[in-house]
Amino acid sequence: MVTMEGFMRILLIACLLGLSACAALQRSTQSGYSYEEYDESERPKDLYEQKADSVENEAKEELGLDSRPLSTDEANSVELRVKLKRMESRLETKREKKQYYGVRSALKNDNERIYFLSLPTVEARERWAQQRGLGGDESYSDDIAKVIEANDIALGMTQKAVMQSWGDPDAVETAGNPLYGYERWKYNRYVSGNEGYQKELRVVYFEGGRVVGWERP
């Protein structure tokens, strides 16, 4: 027969054994099941995150903002430009792209461009543009229209066509008599490579307002 004192001793031993078992079951940080000591910054970025970073970097470059901490207004401007660039990338048909890039430079700011692209149909955008006296540029040949649609450039393109394809240049340099229109436009563009997205300088040369050459220094 177990006395009360013996029963208490058995109960105390059982409790101690239970605590030991719980300690033994603690997951090792080497087991693959532990969630402790995980540093999110050490995880390599996937392709989607790299692309998102590149879009944000492009937006900062276009707005003339460097890597310094941004003010609230600057951060909002970058956010708007990123949103705009993503909406532009979703333009699918040649008709949509030709319509948008025909009026893009006439739109006042990124907010107005975003509003234009948010209209549900090509016809709705056309009506909105006509109400404000904005007209698309229909003077491009089919070959130049295809170059713009592919976000590329070609010999003989006008400066406006280049802007519709690549956007506003990061820097413009002129040389000689202004009457001859010798200009050099510099673009800092992000391109994909073996090590992710990298910044690449592209220079376009104009004479008389038309492309006569380009290079990648």
C-alpha positions as CSV (number, residue, x, y, z in Angstrom):
1,M,0.0,0.0,0.0
2,V,1.4,3.4,-1.1
3,T,1.5,6.0,1.6
4,M,0.6,9.7,1.0
5,E,4.3,10.6,1.2
6,G,5.2,7.9,-1.3
7,F,2.5,9.1,-3.6
8,M,3.8,12.7,-3.5
9,R,7.3,11.5,-4.3
10,I,6.0,9.5,-7.4
11,L,4.1,12.5,-8.6
12,L,7.1,14.8,-8.2
13,I,9.3,12.3,-10.2
14,A,6.7,12.1,-13.0
15,C,6.6,15.9,-13.3
16,L,10.4,16.1,-13.5
17,L,10.5,13.4,-16.2
18,G,7.9,15.3,-18.2
19,L,9.9,18.5,-18.1
20,S,13.0,16.6,-19.3
21,A,11.0,15.1,-22.2
22,C,9.9,18.6,-23.3
23,A,13.4,19.9,-23.2
24,A,14.6,16.9,-25.2
25,L,11.9,17.6,-27.9
26,Q,13.1,21.2,-28.5
27,R,13.9,21.5,-32.1
28,S,17.5,21.9,-33.1
29,T,18.4,24.9,-35.2
30,Q,20.2,22.5,-37.5
31,S,17.2,20.2,-38.0
32,G,15.4,22.3,-40.6
33,Y,12.3,22.7,-38.4
34,S,13.5,25.5,-36.2
35,Y,12.2,29.0,-37.0
36,E,14.7,30.7,-34.8
37,E,17.8,32.6,-36.0
38,Y,16.4,33.0,-39.6
39,D,17.7,36.1,-41.3
40,E,15.4,37.2,-44.1
41,S,18.1,39.4,-45.5
42,E,20.2,36.3,-46.3
43,R,17.6,34.8,-48.6
44,P,18.5,35.4,-52.3
45,K,16.1,37.5,-54.2
46,D,14.0,35.7,-56.8
47,L,13.5,37.0,-60.4
48,Y,10.2,38.7,-59.5
49,E,11.9,40.7,-56.7
50,Q,14.9,41.6,-58.9
51,K,12.5,42.9,-61.6
52,A,10.5,44.9,-59.0
53,D,13.8,46.4,-57.7
54,S,14.8,47.3,-61.3
55,V,11.5,49.0,-62.0
56,E,11.9,51.1,-58.8
57,N,15.5,52.0,-59.7
58,E,14.4,53.0,-63.3
59,A,11.7,55.2,-61.7
60,K,14.3,56.9,-59.5
61,E,16.7,57.4,-62.4
62,E,13.9,59.0,-64.5
63,L,13.0,61.3,-61.7
64,G,16.6,62.3,-61.1
65,L,16.6,60.8,-57.6
66,D,19.7,59.1,-56.2
67,S,20.1,56.5,-53.5
68,R,19.8,59.1,-50.6
69,P,16.8,58.8,-48.3
70,L,13.7,60.2,-50.0
71,S,11.3,62.8,-48.6
72,T,7.6,61.9,-48.4
73,D,6.8,63.8,-51.6
74,E,9.8,62.1,-53.5
75,A,8.7,58.7,-52.3
76,N,5.2,59.3,-53.5
77,S,6.6,60.4,-56.9
78,V,8.6,57.2,-57.2
79,E,5.6,55.1,-56.2
80,L,3.5,56.9,-58.9
81,R,6.2,56.4,-61.6
82,V,6.5,52.7,-60.7
83,K,2.7,52.3,-61.0
84,L,2.7,54.1,-64.3
85,K,5.6,51.9,-65.7
86,R,3.7,48.8,-64.7
87,M,0.6,50.0,-66.4
88,E,2.5,50.9,-69.5
89,S,4.1,47.4,-69.6
90,R,0.5,45.9,-69.7
91,L,-0.4,47.6,-72.9
92,E,-0.8,44.6,-75.3
93,T,-1.9,45.6,-78.7
94,K,-0.3,47.8,-81.3
95,R,-3.4,50.0,-81.3
96,E,-3.2,50.6,-77.5
97,K,0.5,51.4,-77.6
98,K,0.2,53.8,-80.6
99,Q,-2.7,55.6,-79.0
100,Y,-1.0,56.0,-75.6
101,Y,2.4,57.0,-76.8
102,G,0.8,59.4,-79.3
103,V,-0.5,61.5,-76.4
104,R,1.9,60.6,-73.6
105,S,4.0,63.7,-73.9
106,A,0.9,65.9,-74.0
107,L,-0.4,64.5,-70.7
108,K,0.5,66.8,-67.8
109,N,2.0,64.4,-65.2
110,D,2.1,60.8,-64.0
111,N,-1.3,61.1,-62.4
112,E,-2.9,62.1,-65.6
113,R,-1.1,59.3,-67.5
114,I,-2.3,56.8,-64.9
115,Y,-5.9,58.1,-65.2
116,F,-5.7,57.8,-69.0
117,L,-4.5,54.2,-68.9
118,S,-7.1,53.3,-66.2
119,L,-9.9,54.1,-68.7
120,P,-11.4,50.7,-69.6
121,T,-11.3,50.7,-73.4
122,V,-9.4,52.3,-76.3
123,E,-12.6,54.1,-77.4
124,A,-13.0,55.6,-73.9
125,R,-9.4,56.8,-74.0
126,E,-10.0,58.3,-77.5
127,R,-13.1,60.2,-76.4
128,W,-11.3,61.5,-73.3
129,A,-8.3,62.7,-75.4
130,Q,-10.6,64.3,-78.0
131,Q,-12.5,66.2,-75.3
132,R,-9.2,67.8,-74.2
133,G,-7.9,68.5,-77.7
134,L,-5.2,65.8,-77.6
135,G,-4.5,63.9,-80.7
136,G,-2.3,61.0,-81.4
137,D,0.6,61.2,-83.9
138,E,-0.5,59.3,-86.9
139,S,2.4,60.3,-89.2
140,Y,4.7,57.4,-88.4
141,S,5.2,54.7,-91.0
142,D,4.3,51.1,-90.2
143,D,8.1,50.3,-89.8
144,I,8.6,53.1,-87.3
145,A,5.4,52.2,-85.4
146,K,6.7,48.6,-85.1
147,V,10.1,49.9,-83.7
148,I,8.2,52.0,-81.1
149,E,6.1,49.1,-80.2
150,A,9.2,47.0,-79.6
151,N,10.7,49.8,-77.4
152,D,13.6,50.0,-79.8
153,I,15.2,52.8,-82.0
154,A,16.2,53.0,-85.7
155,L,18.0,55.3,-88.0
156,G,15.9,58.2,-89.2
157,M,13.6,58.3,-86.2
158,T,12.5,61.7,-84.9
159,Q,13.3,62.8,-81.4
160,K,9.6,62.5,-80.5
161,A,9.5,58.9,-81.8
162,V,12.6,58.1,-79.7
163,M,10.9,59.6,-76.6
164,Q,7.8,57.5,-77.3
165,S,9.9,54.4,-77.4
166,W,12.4,55.1,-74.6
167,G,11.0,58.0,-72.7
168,D,12.7,61.2,-71.8
169,P,16.5,61.1,-71.9
170,D,18.5,61.3,-68.6
171,A,20.8,63.9,-70.2
172,V,20.9,66.0,-73.4
173,E,24.2,67.4,-74.8
174,T,24.4,69.7,-77.8
175,A,27.3,70.5,-80.1
176,G,28.1,73.1,-82.8
177,N,25.6,75.4,-84.4
178,P,22.0,74.8,-83.0
179,L,20.7,75.1,-86.6
180,Y,22.2,71.8,-87.5
181,G,20.6,70.0,-84.6
182,Y,23.6,68.0,-83.3
183,E,22.5,66.4,-80.1
184,R,23.5,63.5,-77.9
185,W,20.9,61.9,-75.7
186,K,22.0,59.6,-72.8
187,Y,19.8,56.9,-71.3
188,N,20.5,54.8,-68.2
189,R,18.6,51.6,-68.8
190,Y,18.3,48.4,-66.8
191,V,18.8,45.2,-68.8
192,S,18.7,41.6,-67.6
193,G,21.9,39.6,-67.6
194,N,23.5,36.6,-66.0
195,E,23.8,38.4,-62.7
196,G,20.3,39.9,-62.7
197,Y,19.3,43.4,-63.8
198,Q,22.2,45.8,-64.4
199,K,22.3,49.5,-65.4
200,E,23.6,50.1,-69.0
201,L,24.4,53.5,-70.5
202,R,23.1,54.1,-74.1
203,V,23.8,57.1,-76.2
204,V,21.8,58.2,-79.2
205,Y,23.1,60.8,-81.7
206,F,20.8,63.2,-83.6
207,E,21.4,65.4,-86.6
208,G,18.6,67.7,-87.7
209,G,16.3,66.1,-85.2
210,R,16.7,62.6,-86.5
211,V,18.7,59.6,-85.3
212,V,22.0,59.1,-87.1
213,G,23.6,56.6,-84.7
214,W,23.9,55.2,-81.2
215,E,26.4,53.4,-79.0
216,R,26.8,51.6,-75.7
217,P,30.0,52.9,-74.1
